[in-house]
Amino acid sequence: MLSRTADHLYWMARYTERAENTARMLDVNYQTALLPQGADAAEQGWRAMLDITELTPCYAARHGGLGHEAMIAFMAGDESHPASILSCLRAARENARAVRGALTTPLWETINATWLEARQLVSDGAPLRDPAAFFEWVKFRSHLARGVEVGTMLKDEAFCFMRLGTFLERADNTARLLDVKFRTAGGPALQEDPYQWAAVLRALSGLESYRKVYRSAITPERVAQLLIMNPAMPRSLAASMHEVVAILAQVRNRHSANTERRAGRLHAELRFARIEDILAVGIHGWLGDFLGKVREVGEGIRGDFLLA
């Protein structure tokens, strides 16, 4: 496969997944901001989200205080920066259009329609009028695109690069969302607040899975264990890196040995880690280290397979 084609397919999938995960991150912050808590605690959650997405200077240049309306407008429909949901959906559509011939008609129509509908919804003020409904719509469209991809695409290299982009982006964004919530869980009362952690599980479609696995009260330690180490949880770090390692083995070339080694080592760390050890060293520092390693794997993929 031409590196140019692989590049567009990889980034099409990453931007689609990024839009969904941005919606999930906004949703959990919006839902927790509605819970009884002080204004400082709510503001701390939004500030942590800006920090972890590296958008604090960009936001400060456009807005004043940290309120949920300003943050939703900035992260959902502001096309002046590349990290908003609308910017991600536009980038996914442009990458898909560049390799239209490599996609099935249903997949192209799904991605194109998602971008057109998103632009109309933002124009109509849907993200501010009903944030929860808008976030659910973004998640649904991402699920739909993945379903059409799996159901209509030939399982060749094109399919592999789309899946590679999806799962690497998912690992990155799940780690970021967890980092946001553990950074803002200040004090024993908030750390043990089950409503806060139930919102995190809902944001990652994991509340029912948590109840099946643990059958007990929600605690931050178990939430971390489920979303970091459980390979049966679809959005966990372990499950995402398992897929990345498997796909790299399918598309390997003469340049990719080091990237495979990095991804394999990271997957092994997740397989054999213990949540007690992670909490002992500090989950914020551990997640920061994980994000750095995911970034290295992404850089290796770009260097080995994609456009320079």
ZIQUI-V466159 format. One record per pair of residues at least 4 apart in sequence whose ideal C-beta (glycine too) atoms are under 8 Angstrom apart, sorted by the first residue. I is the first residue (numbers start at 1). J is the second residue. Records with the same first field share a line. If there is no record, write none. Layout:
# ZIQUI-V466159
I = J / J
This chain:
# ZIQUI-V466159
1 = 5 / 6 / 157 / 158 / 161
2 = 6
3 = 7 / 305 / 306 / 307
4 = 8 / 307
5 = 9 / 99 / 102 / 158
6 = 10 / 157 / 158 / 161 / 305 / 306
7 = 11 / 306 / 307
8 = 12 / 95 / 96 / 98 / 99 / 102
9 = 13 / 95 / 99 / 102 / 158 / 161 / 162 / 165
10 = 14 / 161 / 162 / 164 / 165 / 301 / 305 / 306
11 = 15 / 91 / 92 / 95 / 165
12 = 16 / 92 / 95 / 96 / 99 / 111 / 162 / 165
13 = 17 / 92 / 161 / 162 / 163 / 164 / 165 / 166 / 169
14 = 18 / 165 / 166 / 168 / 169
15 = 19 / 88 / 89 / 91 / 92 / 95
16 = 20 / 88 / 89 / 92 / 111 / 142 / 145 / 146 / 166
17 = 21 / 142 / 165 / 166 / 169 / 170 / 173
18 = 22 / 83 / 88 / 169 / 173
19 = 23 / 85 / 88 / 89 / 92 / 138 / 142
20 = 24 / 138 / 139 / 142 / 143
21 = 25 / 169 / 170 / 173 / 174 / 176 / 177
22 = 26 / 75 / 76 / 83 / 84 / 85 / 88 / 138 / 173
23 = 27 / 76 / 85 / 134 / 135 / 138 / 139
24 = 28 / 135 / 139 / 173 / 177 / 203 / 204
25 = 29 / 49 / 53 / 173 / 176 / 177 / 180 / 203
26 = 30 / 49 / 71 / 72 / 75 / 76 / 85 / 131 / 135
27 = 31 / 131 / 132 / 135 / 202 / 203
28 = 32 / 177 / 181 / 199 / 200 / 202 / 203
29 = 33 / 45 / 46 / 49 / 68 / 71 / 180
30 = 34 / 68 / 72 / 131 / 132 / 135
31 = 35 / 132 / 199 / 202 / 203
32 = 37 / 42 / 45 / 195 / 196 / 199
33 = 37 / 42 / 45 / 46 / 68
35 = 193 / 195 / 196 / 199
37 = 41 / 42 / 190
38 = 42
39 = 43
40 = 44
41 = 45 / 184 / 186 / 190
42 = 46 / 68
43 = 47 / 65 / 66
44 = 48 / 184 / 186
45 = 49 / 180 / 184
46 = 50 / 66 / 67 / 68 / 71
47 = 51 / 56 / 66
48 = 52 / 179 / 180 / 183 / 184
49 = 53 / 71 / 75 / 180
50 = 55 / 56 / 59 / 66 / 71
51 = 56 / 183
52 = 176 / 179 / 180 / 183
53 = 83 / 176
55 = 59 / 74 / 75 / 81 / 83
56 = 60
57 = 61
58 = 62 / 81
59 = 63 / 71 / 74
62 = 74 / 78 / 80
63 = 70 / 74
64 = 70
65 = 70
66 = 70 / 71
67 = 71
68 = 72 / 131
69 = 73 / 128
70 = 74
71 = 75
72 = 76 / 127 / 128 / 131
73 = 77 / 78 / 127 / 128
74 = 78 / 81 / 84
75 = 83 / 84 / 85
76 = 84 / 85 / 86 / 122 / 127 / 131 / 134
77 = 84 / 85 / 86 / 122 / 127
78 = 84 / 86 / 87
79 = 84 / 86 / 87 / 90
81 = 87
82 = 87 / 88 / 91
83 = 87 / 88
84 = 88
85 = 89 / 118 / 138
86 = 90 / 118 / 119 / 122
87 = 91
88 = 92
89 = 93 / 114 / 115 / 118
90 = 94 / 115 / 119
91 = 95
92 = 96 / 111 / 114 / 115
93 = 97 / 111 / 112 / 114 / 115
94 = 98
95 = 99
96 = 100 / 103 / 107 / 108 / 111 / 112
97 = 108 / 112
99 = 103
100 = 108
102 = 158
103 = 107 / 108 / 111 / 153
104 = 108 / 148 / 152 / 153
105 = 109
106 = 110 / 148 / 152
107 = 111 / 145 / 148 / 149 / 152 / 153
108 = 112
109 = 113
110 = 114 / 141 / 144 / 145 / 148
111 = 115 / 145
112 = 116
113 = 117
114 = 118 / 141 / 144 / 145
115 = 119
116 = 120
117 = 121 / 141
118 = 122 / 138 / 141
119 = 123
120 = 124
121 = 126 / 127 / 134 / 137
122 = 126 / 127
124 = 129
125 = 129
126 = 130 / 133 / 134 / 137
127 = 131 / 134
130 = 134
131 = 135
132 = 136
133 = 137
134 = 138
135 = 139
136 = 140
137 = 141
138 = 142
139 = 143
140 = 144
141 = 145
142 = 146
143 = 147
144 = 148
145 = 149
146 = 150 / 166
147 = 151
148 = 152
149 = 153 / 159 / 162
153 = 158 / 159 / 162
154 = 158 / 159
155 = 159 / 160
156 = 160
157 = 161 / 251
158 = 162
159 = 163
160 = 164 / 247 / 250 / 251
161 = 165 / 251 / 305
162 = 166
163 = 167 / 243 / 247
164 = 168 / 244 / 247 / 248 / 251 / 301
165 = 169
166 = 170
167 = 171 / 240 / 241 / 243 / 244 / 247
168 = 172 / 240 / 244 / 294 / 297 / 298 / 301
169 = 173
170 = 174 / 235 / 240
171 = 175 / 237 / 240 / 241 / 244 / 294
172 = 176 / 291 / 294 / 295 / 298
173 = 177
174 = 178 / 204 / 227 / 235 / 236 / 237 / 240
175 = 179 / 237 / 287 / 290 / 291 / 294
176 = 180 / 287 / 291
177 = 181 / 200 / 203 / 204
178 = 182 / 200 / 224 / 227 / 228 / 283 / 287
179 = 183 / 283 / 284 / 287 / 288 / 291
180 = 184
181 = 185 / 196 / 197 / 200
182 = 220 / 224 / 283 / 284 / 287
183 = 284
184 = 190
185 = 190 / 191 / 196 / 220
186 = 190 / 191
187 = 191
188 = 192
189 = 193
190 = 196
191 = 220
192 = 219 / 220
193 = 197
194 = 198 / 217 / 218
195 = 199
196 = 200
197 = 201 / 218 / 219 / 220 / 223
198 = 202 / 207 / 218
199 = 203
200 = 204 / 223 / 227
201 = 206 / 207 / 209 / 210 / 218 / 223 / 226
202 = 206 / 207
204 = 227 / 235
205 = 209 / 234 / 235
206 = 210 / 226 / 227 / 233 / 235
207 = 211
208 = 212
209 = 213 / 226 / 232 / 233
210 = 214 / 218 / 222 / 223 / 226
211 = 215
213 = 226 / 230
214 = 222 / 226
216 = 222
218 = 222 / 223
219 = 223
220 = 224
221 = 225 / 275 / 279
222 = 226
223 = 227
224 = 228 / 275 / 278 / 279 / 283
225 = 229 / 230 / 275
226 = 230 / 233 / 236
227 = 233 / 235 / 236 / 237
228 = 236 / 237 / 238 / 270 / 273 / 275 / 278
229 = 236 / 237 / 238 / 270 / 271 / 273 / 275
230 = 236 / 238 / 239
231 = 236 / 238 / 239 / 242 / 271
232 = 239
233 = 238 / 239
234 = 239
235 = 239 / 240
236 = 240
237 = 241 / 270 / 290
238 = 242 / 267 / 270 / 271
239 = 243
240 = 244
241 = 245 / 263 / 266 / 267 / 270
242 = 246 / 267
243 = 247
244 = 248 / 263 / 267 / 297
245 = 249 / 260 / 263 / 264 / 267
246 = 250
247 = 251
248 = 252 / 256 / 259 / 260 / 263 / 301
249 = 260
251 = 256 / 305
252 = 256 / 257 / 260
253 = 304 / 305
255 = 303 / 304
256 = 260 / 300 / 304 / 305
257 = 261
258 = 262 / 300
259 = 263 / 297 / 300 / 301 / 303 / 304
260 = 264
261 = 265
262 = 266 / 293 / 296 / 297 / 300
263 = 267 / 297 / 300
264 = 268
265 = 269
266 = 270 / 290 / 293 / 294 / 297
267 = 271
268 = 272
269 = 273
273 = 277 / 278
274 = 278
275 = 279
276 = 280
277 = 281
278 = 283 / 286
279 = 283
281 = 285 / 286
282 = 286
283 = 287
284 = 288
285 = 289
286 = 290
287 = 291
288 = 292
289 = 293
290 = 294
291 = 295
292 = 296
293 = 297
294 = 298
295 = 299
296 = 300
297 = 301
298 = 302
299 = 303
300 = 304
301 = 305 / 306
302 = 306 / 307
303 = 308
